[in-house]
Amino acid sequence: MNEHYEKYKKIYDCLAVVVLWAILYALCPSFDKTVNASHTAEGITTLVLAIVLVIWLMPLFVAALNAFAMFFTSPIFKRRWRKFQSLKRGYYSFIIVVSLFVLSFFAEFLINGNAIFVKYKGEYRFTLFSTMRARDLGMKGYGSPNYRAMKEFYKKNNAERAERIQNNKATQEDLEYQENNWGDDWVIMPIYPYGDIESLLNELPCRPPHPPTWNEGEWRKCYFEENMFDVPALRPSKDTIANEYKHPEWVDLEDPQLYYNMAMEGFLKLKEGVQQPTGLHLLGTDDRGRDVFARMVYGFRISMAFALIVTFFSYLIGISIGALLGYYGGWFDIIVQRIVEIWSAMPFLYTVMIFAAIMIPNFWMLVGILVLFGWMGMTYYIRAEFLREKSKDYVAAAKAIGCTDSTIIFKHILPNALTPVISFAPFAIVANISSLVSLDFLGFGLPAPTSSWGELLGQGLANLTKPWLILSPITAFFVTLLLVSFIGEAIREAFDPKQYSRLR
């Protein structure tokens, strides 16, 4: 890999500068709305910073990737991988987590309130990622259309149009459809046609949070709390209660309790005009009328992506610094170790609170903060591995043939020092998922209306009488951490050096 990079070094460096510049420029926040941001100054500053970072980090990054490539293609890693596959609990957990994470990147095609395709007047439109006006698709009103209502509207219009043509009562528009051979209008919706930030207050009765549509008992409770049942003017007789309703124990109840029991058992009818819940909302809605299942799926993608990115950059910094400390040692090791210890004592939560007070947190800002406070732990393990490995004969042989320090560090020693990195990675992912959920729960995490498990936990705590609202994120959080922990346990056992030692 090093040879390929050296061959096309200028091209790779230019691409890296452009990508890093775009990322840094996007991360530049506006501290106050009253301050006029200078985009030119931001652009020049971030460009210079991107060039400096690429010149400094790109060779290290390529060397580290080369070390990882050597590690993953080594015979001992292949033996460890076969051992990992034999540990069924961890291996199947790995397949489940990876499959769900990959599938979550196609969530827009599976769980979304926008239509995938719309055919209107013979024209096909891909509407999943585009903004269309309702009037442009034959609907009334302003703004974006409700594609679920549009689907039913098209079905009704198609049937009425066919009936008018058959009865020779076609309108001018019907004749236009027939002459141009436009056919029927239709809408293709995702499998689960509800978005994660789409409010359903206009489609569901009662006040949010709404229970799952399959939970009739909770819906009846909502109807009763909002006086939507048609309560009889006269109390049912004792014979009716005992013989027709089959509940003689209700005879002596007060009227409010009696009518409540009758509503829960389905003996009361809804008032005329009360709208029944439509569609399937597997986990109900939150306190703003947004579908909980959709927010759970998108929240899983955000949590996993966040944890993987933070883990990657934390390990990149931690491995680089730990390798330098272990290889050079001496005063350099002592001084940098003290700096690492001082930095480790910095209060993480207070820093996040300060940043949240002066600017709106976003995904990349939180990634940067967690990376700044999460790289120190790996330095100790890599430093210890390098202190052990640098005294071996192959390192002395590499020095004897004139290899540079960077070649020895990243090409010779690092591939033999990656066992703690692989072993601790799943547990670092668990910790980073927990960090994001905790920050969102405390209100210092991702901004609204971003889908977040922590935000759902906060809503569940505020609505303890709505169990689906707190059980959903807790269950998803528990299962995800459990599966990743199973993966970490299997990796640790597969990478146990005693498995391949002659001294057992």
Secondary structure, 3 states (H helix, E strand, C coil): CHHHHHHCHHHHHHHHHHHHHHHHHHHCCCCCCCCCCCHHHHHHHHHHHHHHHHHHHHHHHHHHHHHHHHHHCCHHHHHHHHHHHHCHHHHHHHHHHHHHHHHHCCHHHHECCCCCEEEECCEEEECCCCCCCHHHHCCCCCCCCCHHHHHHHHHHHHHHHHHHHHCCCCCHHHHHHHHHCCCCCEEECCCECCCCCCECCCCCCCCCCCCCCCCHHHHHHHHHHCCCECCCCCCCCHHHHHHHCCCHHHCCCCHHHHHHHHHHCCCCCECCCCCCCCCCCCCCECCCCEEHHHHHHHHHHHHHHHHHHHHHHHHHHHHHHHHHHHHHCHHHHHHHHHHHHHHHCCCHHHHHHHHHHHCCCCHHHHHHHHHHHHCHHHHHHHHHHHHHHCCCHHHHHHHHCCCCHHHHHHHHHHHHCCHHHHHHHHHHHHHHHHHHHHHHHHCCCCCCCCCCHHHHHHHHHHCCCCHHHHHHHHHHHHHHHHHHHHHHHHHHHHCCHHHHCCCC
